[in-house]
């Protein structure tokens, strides 16, 4: 199983009010990406948001900066908000990243869980799904052929137009990032695309019926089981012991989830809710290396097998030093335990 990190370059409250500037936060993020490479992790993903509190509005640029400083780690979006982007420019950006990184670029594309990108780029929110379906179709067409003939509803038609540069990888990997919408799982399966499932709450095993939908749709479309790859994106944090991980993680996590909850209609985060989420079947991966490795394996079994898991470490506003140690523990202790089992 590939193990990696996802980051939203989050700066919810200036890293707990310690005066960290955006410039310094970006420098620290790049340092963590280099550290992930050196710690033996397989992949590092950068999200995309267009709101205060996040520095990831241009993920391909961050990934390119990391590509020049790393050697082996794969670099991906997590996710690129394709519904509000031009597929031509998305492809060009990640093809360029693939050239810079010598074939280590990937894309995870999705509709996005926040909606600020739609008015920002002049799209109507009521076209949320139709935009994504059309733009994904064009992105896949560009990946398949240099010269494209295509027409749709939301973008001018392309008539014998070539798109450059072309990536090192043929084809460059494109994953479909999904939440909990059954139609999204079916879409990924029907297209034979690898699936990245974001599970940020609840009990992970409850996603098994949706993943089964993905596999069934892929089989019906003629794809082999080994072509239907499943990855998991989970909030988490690893420290030397479970007690230390909880002590470090809970205060910032409760504060950030309560803040986001006000926008989304969630109740305030409580310690009881946190303990349920971080328990044996809960989605949070917070604990010591041995406990988290065992939990990852339980989640993989419950979902019928996964090939990639990424830890989203940004949700608790932890200081840089603790995140660096968490990355080291995930790469040097969690990953070997998962892959030796």
BANU-202004 format. One record per residue (C-alpha): residue number from 1; x, y, z. Coordinates in steps of 0.5 Angstrom, whole numbers, plus 2048, in hexadecimal, padded with zeros to 3 digits. Layout:
# residues N
+-----+-----+-----+-----+
:   i :  xx :  yy :  zz :
+-----+-----+-----+-----+
: NUM :   X :   Y :   Z :
...
+-----+-----+-----+-----+
This chain:
# residues 341
+-----+-----+-----+-----+
:   i :  xx :  yy :  zz :
+-----+-----+-----+-----+
:   1 : 800 : 800 : 800 :
:   2 : 802 : 807 : 7FE :
:   3 : 802 : 80C : 804 :
:   4 : 803 : 813 : 804 :
:   5 : 801 : 81A : 806 :
:   6 : 7FC : 81F : 804 :
:   7 : 7FC : 827 : 806 :
:   8 : 7F7 : 82C : 805 :
:   9 : 7FD : 831 : 806 :
:  10 : 7F8 : 833 : 80C :
:  11 : 7F9 : 83A : 810 :
:  12 : 7F2 : 83A : 814 :
:  13 : 7F4 : 83F : 819 :
:  14 : 7FC : 840 : 817 :
:  15 : 7FE : 83A : 81A :
:  16 : 7FB : 83B : 821 :
:  17 : 7FC : 842 : 821 :
:  18 : 804 : 841 : 822 :
:  19 : 805 : 847 : 81C :
:  20 : 807 : 842 : 817 :
:  21 : 807 : 846 : 810 :
:  22 : 804 : 843 : 80A :
:  23 : 80B : 843 : 807 :
:  24 : 80E : 83F : 80D :
:  25 : 808 : 83A : 80D :
:  26 : 80A : 839 : 805 :
:  27 : 811 : 837 : 807 :
:  28 : 80F : 833 : 80C :
:  29 : 80A : 82F : 808 :
:  30 : 810 : 82E : 803 :
:  31 : 814 : 82B : 808 :
:  32 : 80F : 826 : 80A :
:  33 : 80F : 824 : 803 :
:  34 : 816 : 823 : 802 :
:  35 : 816 : 81F : 809 :
:  36 : 810 : 81B : 807 :
:  37 : 815 : 819 : 801 :
:  38 : 81B : 817 : 805 :
:  39 : 816 : 814 : 80A :
:  40 : 814 : 80E : 805 :
:  41 : 80D : 811 : 804 :
:  42 : 80A : 80F : 7FD :
:  43 : 806 : 815 : 7FB :
:  44 : 805 : 81C : 7FD :
:  45 : 7FE : 820 : 7FB :
:  46 : 7FC : 827 : 7FB :
:  47 : 7F5 : 829 : 7FC :
:  48 : 7F2 : 82F : 7F8 :
:  49 : 7EE : 835 : 7FC :
:  50 : 7EC : 83C : 7FB :
:  51 : 7EB : 83F : 801 :
:  52 : 7EE : 842 : 807 :
:  53 : 7F2 : 83D : 80C :
:  54 : 7F5 : 839 : 806 :
:  55 : 7FB : 83A : 802 :
:  56 : 7F9 : 835 : 7FC :
:  57 : 7F6 : 839 : 7F7 :
:  58 : 7FB : 837 : 7F2 :
:  59 : 7FD : 830 : 7F4 :
:  60 : 801 : 82E : 7ED :
:  61 : 806 : 834 : 7EF :
:  62 : 807 : 831 : 7F6 :
:  63 : 808 : 82A : 7F3 :
:  64 : 80D : 82D : 7EE :
:  65 : 811 : 830 : 7F4 :
:  66 : 811 : 829 : 7F7 :
:  67 : 813 : 825 : 7F1 :
:  68 : 819 : 829 : 7F0 :
:  69 : 81B : 827 : 7F7 :
:  70 : 819 : 820 : 7F8 :
:  71 : 81B : 81A : 7F4 :
:  72 : 816 : 814 : 7F5 :
:  73 : 810 : 816 : 7F8 :
:  74 : 80A : 817 : 7F3 :
:  75 : 806 : 81E : 7F3 :
:  76 : 7FF : 81E : 7F2 :
:  77 : 7F9 : 823 : 7F3 :
:  78 : 7F4 : 821 : 7F9 :
:  79 : 7F0 : 823 : 7F6 :
:  80 : 7F0 : 828 : 7F0 :
:  81 : 7E9 : 82B : 7EF :
:  82 : 7E8 : 82A : 7E8 :
:  83 : 7E1 : 82C : 7E8 :
:  84 : 7E3 : 833 : 7E8 :
:  85 : 7EA : 833 : 7E4 :
:  86 : 7EB : 832 : 7DD :
:  87 : 7ED : 82B : 7DB :
:  88 : 7F2 : 82D : 7D6 :
:  89 : 7F6 : 831 : 7DB :
:  90 : 7F6 : 82C : 7E0 :
:  91 : 7F9 : 827 : 7DC :
:  92 : 7FE : 82C : 7DA :
:  93 : 800 : 82D : 7E1 :
:  94 : 800 : 826 : 7E3 :
:  95 : 804 : 824 : 7DC :
:  96 : 809 : 829 : 7DE :
:  97 : 80A : 827 : 7E5 :
:  98 : 80B : 820 : 7E2 :
:  99 : 811 : 822 : 7DE :
: 100 : 814 : 826 : 7E4 :
: 101 : 813 : 820 : 7E9 :
: 102 : 815 : 81B : 7E3 :
: 103 : 80F : 817 : 7E3 :
: 104 : 80C : 818 : 7EA :
: 105 : 806 : 81C : 7E9 :
: 106 : 7FF : 81A : 7EA :
: 107 : 7F8 : 81D : 7EB :
: 108 : 7F2 : 81C : 7EF :
: 109 : 7EC : 820 : 7ED :
: 110 : 7E6 : 821 : 7F0 :
: 111 : 7E0 : 826 : 7F1 :
: 112 : 7E3 : 829 : 7F7 :
: 113 : 7DF : 829 : 7FE :
: 114 : 7E0 : 830 : 7FF :
: 115 : 7DC : 835 : 7FA :
: 116 : 7DF : 83B : 7F9 :
: 117 : 7E3 : 83A : 7F3 :
: 118 : 7DC : 83A : 7EF :
: 119 : 7DB : 841 : 7F0 :
: 120 : 7E2 : 843 : 7F0 :
: 121 : 7E3 : 840 : 7E9 :
: 122 : 7DC : 842 : 7E6 :
: 123 : 7D8 : 83B : 7E7 :
: 124 : 7D1 : 83A : 7E9 :
: 125 : 7D1 : 835 : 7EF :
: 126 : 7CB : 832 : 7EC :
: 127 : 7CF : 82F : 7E7 :
: 128 : 7D4 : 82C : 7EC :
: 129 : 7D3 : 825 : 7E9 :
: 130 : 7D2 : 826 : 7E2 :
: 131 : 7D8 : 82B : 7E2 :
: 132 : 7DD : 825 : 7E5 :
: 133 : 7DA : 820 : 7E0 :
: 134 : 7DB : 824 : 7DA :
: 135 : 7E2 : 826 : 7DC :
: 136 : 7E4 : 81F : 7DE :
: 137 : 7E2 : 81D : 7D7 :
: 138 : 7E7 : 822 : 7D4 :
: 139 : 7ED : 821 : 7D9 :
: 140 : 7ED : 81A : 7D7 :
: 141 : 7EC : 81B : 7D0 :
: 142 : 7F2 : 820 : 7D0 :
: 143 : 7F6 : 81A : 7D4 :
: 144 : 7F4 : 815 : 7CE :
: 145 : 7F7 : 819 : 7C8 :
: 146 : 7FB : 81F : 7C7 :
: 147 : 7F6 : 822 : 7C2 :
: 148 : 7EF : 823 : 7C4 :
: 149 : 7E8 : 823 : 7C1 :
: 150 : 7E3 : 825 : 7C6 :
: 151 : 7DD : 829 : 7C8 :
: 152 : 7D9 : 82A : 7CE :
: 153 : 7D4 : 82F : 7D2 :
: 154 : 7D8 : 833 : 7D6 :
: 155 : 7DF : 834 : 7D2 :
: 156 : 7E0 : 836 : 7CB :
: 157 : 7E1 : 830 : 7C6 :
: 158 : 7E8 : 82D : 7C4 :
: 159 : 7E9 : 82C : 7BD :
: 160 : 7EF : 828 : 7BB :
: 161 : 7F3 : 82C : 7C1 :
: 162 : 7F9 : 829 : 7C4 :
: 163 : 7FB : 82A : 7CB :
: 164 : 802 : 82A : 7CE :
: 165 : 807 : 828 : 7D1 :
: 166 : 805 : 821 : 7D1 :
: 167 : 807 : 81D : 7D8 :
: 168 : 80D : 818 : 7D9 :
: 169 : 808 : 813 : 7DB :
: 170 : 803 : 810 : 7D6 :
: 171 : 7FE : 811 : 7D9 :
: 172 : 7FF : 816 : 7DF :
: 173 : 7FB : 813 : 7E4 :
: 174 : 7F4 : 816 : 7E6 :
: 175 : 7F0 : 814 : 7EC :
: 176 : 7E9 : 816 : 7ED :
: 177 : 7E8 : 819 : 7F4 :
: 178 : 7E2 : 817 : 7F8 :
: 179 : 7DE : 818 : 7FE :
: 180 : 7D7 : 815 : 7FF :
: 181 : 7D3 : 816 : 7F9 :
: 182 : 7D2 : 80F : 7F6 :
: 183 : 7D1 : 812 : 7EF :
: 184 : 7D9 : 814 : 7EF :
: 185 : 7DB : 80D : 7F1 :
: 186 : 7D7 : 80A : 7EB :
: 187 : 7DA : 80F : 7E7 :
: 188 : 7E1 : 80D : 7E9 :
: 189 : 7E0 : 806 : 7E8 :
: 190 : 7DD : 807 : 7E1 :
: 191 : 7E3 : 80B : 7DF :
: 192 : 7E8 : 806 : 7E2 :
: 193 : 7EB : 80C : 7E6 :
: 194 : 7EF : 80B : 7EC :
: 195 : 7EA : 80D : 7F2 :
: 196 : 7EC : 811 : 7F8 :
: 197 : 7E7 : 811 : 7FD :
: 198 : 7E7 : 817 : 802 :
: 199 : 7E5 : 814 : 809 :
: 200 : 7E5 : 81A : 80E :
: 201 : 7E0 : 817 : 813 :
: 202 : 7DC : 812 : 815 :
: 203 : 7DE : 80A : 815 :
: 204 : 7E2 : 808 : 80F :
: 205 : 7DF : 802 : 80E :
: 206 : 7D8 : 805 : 80C :
: 207 : 7DB : 807 : 805 :
: 208 : 7DC : 800 : 803 :
: 209 : 7D5 : 800 : 7FF :
: 210 : 7D7 : 806 : 7FB :
: 211 : 7DE : 803 : 7FA :
: 212 : 7DA : 7FC : 7F8 :
: 213 : 7D6 : 801 : 7F3 :
: 214 : 7DD : 803 : 7F0 :
: 215 : 7E0 : 7FC : 7EF :
: 216 : 7D9 : 7FA : 7EC :
: 217 : 7D9 : 800 : 7E7 :
: 218 : 7E0 : 7FF : 7E5 :
: 219 : 7DF : 7F7 : 7E4 :
: 220 : 7D8 : 7F9 : 7E0 :
: 221 : 7DC : 7FE : 7DB :
: 222 : 7E1 : 7F8 : 7DA :
: 223 : 7E7 : 7FA : 7DF :
: 224 : 7EB : 7F5 : 7E2 :
: 225 : 7EB : 7F5 : 7EA :
: 226 : 7F2 : 7F7 : 7EA :
: 227 : 7F1 : 7FD : 7E6 :
: 228 : 7EC : 7FF : 7EB :
: 229 : 7F0 : 803 : 7F0 :
: 230 : 7EE : 805 : 7F7 :
: 231 : 7F1 : 80A : 7FB :
: 232 : 7EF : 80D : 802 :
: 233 : 7F0 : 815 : 805 :
: 234 : 7EF : 815 : 80C :
: 235 : 7F1 : 81A : 811 :
: 236 : 7F6 : 818 : 816 :
: 237 : 7FC : 819 : 81A :
: 238 : 802 : 815 : 81D :
: 239 : 806 : 816 : 823 :
: 240 : 80A : 811 : 827 :
: 241 : 804 : 80F : 82C :
: 242 : 7FD : 80F : 82B :
: 243 : 7FC : 813 : 831 :
: 244 : 801 : 819 : 82E :
: 245 : 7FE : 818 : 827 :
: 246 : 7F7 : 81A : 82B :
: 247 : 7FA : 81F : 82F :
: 248 : 7FD : 823 : 829 :
: 249 : 7F7 : 822 : 824 :
: 250 : 7F1 : 823 : 828 :
: 251 : 7F1 : 82A : 82A :
: 252 : 7F2 : 82D : 823 :
: 253 : 7EE : 828 : 81F :
: 254 : 7E8 : 82A : 824 :
: 255 : 7E9 : 831 : 823 :
: 256 : 7EA : 830 : 81B :
: 257 : 7E4 : 82B : 81A :
: 258 : 7DF : 830 : 81E :
: 259 : 7E1 : 836 : 81A :
: 260 : 7E0 : 832 : 814 :
: 261 : 7DA : 82F : 817 :
: 262 : 7D6 : 836 : 818 :
: 263 : 7D7 : 837 : 810 :
: 264 : 7D4 : 830 : 80F :
: 265 : 7CF : 82F : 814 :
: 266 : 7D3 : 82A : 818 :
: 267 : 7D3 : 82A : 820 :
: 268 : 7D9 : 82C : 824 :
: 269 : 7DE : 827 : 824 :
: 270 : 7DE : 823 : 82B :
: 271 : 7E3 : 81F : 82F :
: 272 : 7DE : 819 : 82E :
: 273 : 7DD : 81A : 827 :
: 274 : 7E5 : 81A : 826 :
: 275 : 7E5 : 814 : 82A :
: 276 : 7E0 : 810 : 825 :
: 277 : 7E4 : 813 : 81F :
: 278 : 7EA : 810 : 822 :
: 279 : 7E8 : 80A : 824 :
: 280 : 7E9 : 803 : 821 :
: 281 : 7E4 : 804 : 81B :
: 282 : 7E4 : 80C : 81B :
: 283 : 7E7 : 80F : 815 :
: 284 : 7EC : 813 : 819 :
: 285 : 7F3 : 810 : 818 :
: 286 : 7F6 : 814 : 81F :
: 287 : 7FB : 80F : 823 :
: 288 : 802 : 80C : 824 :
: 289 : 805 : 808 : 81E :
: 290 : 803 : 801 : 820 :
: 291 : 7FC : 803 : 821 :
: 292 : 7FB : 807 : 81B :
: 293 : 7FE : 802 : 817 :
: 294 : 7F9 : 7FD : 819 :
: 295 : 7F3 : 802 : 818 :
: 296 : 7F6 : 803 : 811 :
: 297 : 7F6 : 7FB : 810 :
: 298 : 7EF : 7FB : 813 :
: 299 : 7EC : 800 : 80E :
: 300 : 7EF : 7FD : 808 :
: 301 : 7EC : 7F6 : 80A :
: 302 : 7E5 : 7F9 : 80B :
: 303 : 7E5 : 7FD : 805 :
: 304 : 7E7 : 7F7 : 801 :
: 305 : 7EE : 7F9 : 800 :
: 306 : 7F2 : 800 : 7FE :
: 307 : 7F8 : 801 : 7FB :
: 308 : 7FA : 808 : 7FE :
: 309 : 7F8 : 80C : 804 :
: 310 : 7FA : 813 : 805 :
: 311 : 7FA : 817 : 80C :
: 312 : 7F7 : 81E : 80C :
: 313 : 7FB : 821 : 812 :
: 314 : 7F8 : 828 : 811 :
: 315 : 7F2 : 828 : 815 :
: 316 : 7F5 : 829 : 81C :
: 317 : 7FA : 82F : 81B :
: 318 : 800 : 82C : 81E :
: 319 : 806 : 82F : 81E :
: 320 : 80B : 82D : 818 :
: 321 : 810 : 829 : 81D :
: 322 : 80B : 825 : 81F :
: 323 : 808 : 824 : 818 :
: 324 : 80F : 822 : 816 :
: 325 : 810 : 81D : 81B :
: 326 : 809 : 81A : 819 :
: 327 : 80B : 819 : 812 :
: 328 : 812 : 816 : 814 :
: 329 : 80E : 811 : 818 :
: 330 : 809 : 810 : 813 :
: 331 : 80E : 80E : 80E :
: 332 : 813 : 80A : 812 :
: 333 : 80E : 807 : 817 :
: 334 : 807 : 807 : 814 :
: 335 : 809 : 805 : 80D :
: 336 : 80D : 7FF : 80E :
: 337 : 808 : 7FC : 813 :
: 338 : 803 : 7FD : 80E :
: 339 : 807 : 7FA : 809 :
: 340 : 80A : 7F4 : 80D :
: 341 : 803 : 7F1 : 80F :
+-----+-----+-----+-----+
